[in-house]
Amino acid sequence: MPRKPRIWYPGAEYHITSRGNRKTPLFYDNQDRQKYMKILSEARTEFTFDLYSYCLMTNHIHLQLKTHYSSVTQIMRKIHHRYALYFNKKYEFVGHVFQGRYGAKLIESPNYQMDVSKYIHLNPVKADLVETAGAYEWSSYRTYVDFHKLPNVNPYPVLSHFPYPQNILYQKFVENDPTASITGDDLEKSLE
């Protein structure tokens, strides 16, 4: 039975999740993470999409992105195909790198857009990898609160929901209750 096609239209925004096959690591070192980000950057040039938030965990990824003229299917196929080729060659593996089809939750409200960004940035805290979101190197959080420039990340659509000083208020929004999850338990379930 064929899979249902993903809902897509120009301007569609998504929370993308994907895990390593059999819950194995996607990234063994920082070189792997840098390669994933380089491939993502190249895909942005080819497909023109906005990356609002991201977090690269050891065995899964989160991306919050907005499409323009290319579907999320085209974008993710390119990123994950190229990364799988790199990963299998580097580690002399064969077969699937990613576990099944990536998750893609459509974001259709400003509240959900803010909650997804918060969820993504708190992922390393929730996993007990760091005590604060700002301490995790492989997420876009510092771009939001410190205006640490990352070439692929556009934080302003999310920050635009906060009055001045946007970065301080966003930080309070994220860090006031680090155990809070976003609306809908389906995001948690998608990575179990």
C-alpha positions as CSV (number, residue, x, y, z in Angstrom):
1,M,0.0,0.0,0.0
2,P,1.6,3.3,-1.0
3,R,2.3,5.9,1.6
4,K,0.2,9.0,1.8
5,P,1.9,12.0,0.2
6,R,2.9,14.8,2.6
7,I,0.8,17.9,2.6
8,W,2.8,20.6,0.9
9,Y,2.2,24.1,-0.4
10,P,4.6,27.0,-1.0
11,G,5.2,28.5,2.5
12,A,4.4,25.4,4.4
13,E,6.3,25.1,7.7
14,Y,7.3,21.9,9.4
15,H,8.8,20.3,12.4
16,I,11.1,17.6,11.0
17,T,12.3,14.7,13.1
18,S,14.4,11.7,12.1
19,R,16.3,9.0,14.0
20,G,19.2,6.8,13.3
21,N,18.3,3.3,12.1
22,R,17.7,1.0,15.0
23,K,18.1,4.1,17.3
24,T,21.9,4.0,16.5
25,P,23.9,7.2,16.4
26,L,23.7,9.5,13.4
27,F,26.7,11.4,14.6
28,Y,29.8,9.8,16.1
29,D,31.8,13.1,16.2
30,N,31.7,16.8,15.5
31,Q,33.0,16.2,12.0
32,D,29.7,14.3,11.3
33,R,27.6,17.1,12.6
34,Q,29.6,19.6,10.6
35,K,29.0,17.5,7.5
36,Y,25.3,17.3,8.1
37,M,25.1,21.1,8.5
38,K,27.2,21.6,5.3
39,I,24.8,19.3,3.4
40,L,21.9,21.2,4.9
41,S,23.4,24.5,3.7
42,E,24.0,23.2,0.2
43,A,20.3,22.0,0.1
44,R,19.2,25.5,1.2
45,T,21.0,27.0,-1.8
46,E,19.5,24.4,-4.2
47,F,15.9,24.5,-2.8
48,T,15.6,27.8,-1.0
49,F,14.0,27.2,2.3
50,D,14.2,28.9,5.7
51,L,15.6,27.1,8.7
52,Y,14.2,28.5,11.9
53,S,15.5,26.1,14.5
54,Y,17.5,22.9,14.6
55,C,19.1,20.5,17.1
56,L,21.4,17.7,16.2
57,M,21.3,15.1,18.9
58,T,23.4,11.9,18.9
59,N,20.8,9.6,17.4
60,H,18.2,12.0,16.0
61,I,17.7,15.4,14.5
62,H,15.1,18.2,14.8
63,L,14.6,20.8,12.1
64,Q,12.0,23.6,12.0
65,L,11.8,24.8,8.4
66,K,9.7,26.8,6.0
67,T,9.5,25.7,2.4
68,H,9.3,28.1,-0.6
69,Y,9.1,26.5,-4.1
70,S,10.3,23.0,-3.3
71,S,8.4,20.4,-1.3
72,V,9.7,19.1,2.0
73,T,10.0,15.7,0.4
74,Q,12.5,17.0,-2.1
75,I,14.5,18.9,0.5
76,M,14.7,16.0,3.0
77,R,15.4,13.4,0.3
78,K,18.5,15.4,-0.8
79,I,19.8,16.1,2.7
80,H,19.4,12.5,4.0
81,H,20.5,10.8,0.8
82,R,23.7,12.8,0.8
83,Y,24.4,12.4,4.5
84,A,23.8,8.6,4.2
85,L,26.3,8.3,1.4
86,Y,28.9,10.3,3.5
87,F,28.1,8.3,6.7
88,N,28.3,4.8,5.1
89,K,31.5,5.6,3.3
90,K,33.2,7.1,6.3
91,Y,32.3,4.2,8.6
92,E,32.3,1.5,6.0
93,F,28.7,0.6,6.7
94,V,26.0,-0.5,4.3
95,G,22.2,-0.1,4.4
96,H,19.9,2.4,5.9
97,V,21.3,5.2,8.1
98,F,17.9,6.7,9.0
99,Q,15.1,4.8,10.6
100,G,12.1,4.8,8.3
101,R,10.4,7.9,6.9
102,Y,11.3,11.2,8.7
103,G,8.5,12.8,10.7
104,A,7.0,16.1,9.3
105,K,4.4,17.9,11.5
106,L,2.8,20.8,9.7
107,I,3.0,24.0,11.7
108,E,-0.1,26.1,11.2
109,S,-0.2,28.6,14.0
110,P,2.1,31.2,15.7
111,N,1.7,29.4,19.1
112,Y,2.7,26.1,17.6
113,Q,5.6,27.7,15.8
114,M,7.0,29.1,19.1
115,D,6.3,25.8,20.9
116,V,8.2,23.8,18.3
117,S,11.2,26.1,18.6
118,K,11.1,25.8,22.4
119,Y,10.8,22.0,22.2
120,I,13.7,21.8,19.8
121,H,16.0,24.0,21.9
122,L,15.1,22.1,25.1
123,N,15.8,18.7,23.7
124,P,19.4,18.5,25.0
125,V,18.3,19.7,28.4
126,K,15.5,17.1,28.5
127,A,18.0,14.4,27.6
128,D,20.3,15.5,30.4
129,L,23.2,16.3,28.1
130,V,23.5,19.9,29.4
131,E,22.0,21.9,32.2
132,T,20.9,24.9,30.0
133,A,19.9,25.1,26.3
134,G,22.7,27.6,25.7
135,A,25.3,25.1,26.7
136,Y,24.5,22.8,23.8
137,E,26.8,23.5,20.8
138,W,24.7,21.7,18.1
139,S,21.5,23.7,18.2
140,S,20.3,27.1,17.0
141,Y,19.5,28.3,20.5
142,R,22.4,30.7,20.9
143,T,21.4,32.5,17.7
144,Y,18.1,33.3,19.4
145,V,19.4,34.6,22.7
146,D,23.0,35.8,22.0
147,F,22.5,36.7,18.3
148,H,25.4,34.2,17.7
149,K,25.3,34.2,13.9
150,L,24.8,30.8,12.2
151,P,24.7,31.0,8.4
152,N,21.7,28.7,7.9
153,V,19.4,30.0,10.7
154,N,16.8,32.7,10.5
155,P,15.4,33.2,14.1
156,Y,13.4,36.3,13.3
157,P,10.1,34.8,12.3
158,V,9.9,33.1,15.8
159,L,11.4,36.1,17.6
160,S,8.9,38.4,15.9
161,H,6.2,37.1,18.2
162,F,8.0,38.7,21.2
163,P,8.2,42.4,22.0
164,Y,11.5,44.1,22.6
165,P,13.9,42.8,23.9
166,Q,13.0,39.8,21.9
167,N,16.0,37.7,22.7
168,I,15.5,38.1,26.5
169,L,11.8,37.3,26.4
170,Y,12.4,34.3,24.2
171,Q,15.0,33.0,26.7
172,K,12.5,33.4,29.5
173,F,9.9,31.6,27.4
174,V,12.2,28.7,26.8
175,E,14.0,28.5,30.2
176,N,11.2,29.2,32.7
177,D,9.9,25.7,32.6
178,P,12.4,23.4,30.9
179,T,10.3,20.3,31.6
180,A,7.3,21.7,29.7
181,S,6.6,20.0,26.4
182,I,4.9,21.5,23.4
183,T,1.2,21.1,22.6
184,G,0.5,17.5,21.5
185,D,2.1,14.3,22.8
186,D,2.5,13.2,19.2
187,L,6.0,14.8,18.9
188,E,7.2,12.8,21.9
189,K,5.8,9.6,20.4
190,S,7.3,10.2,17.0
191,L,10.8,9.7,18.5
192,E,10.0,6.7,20.8
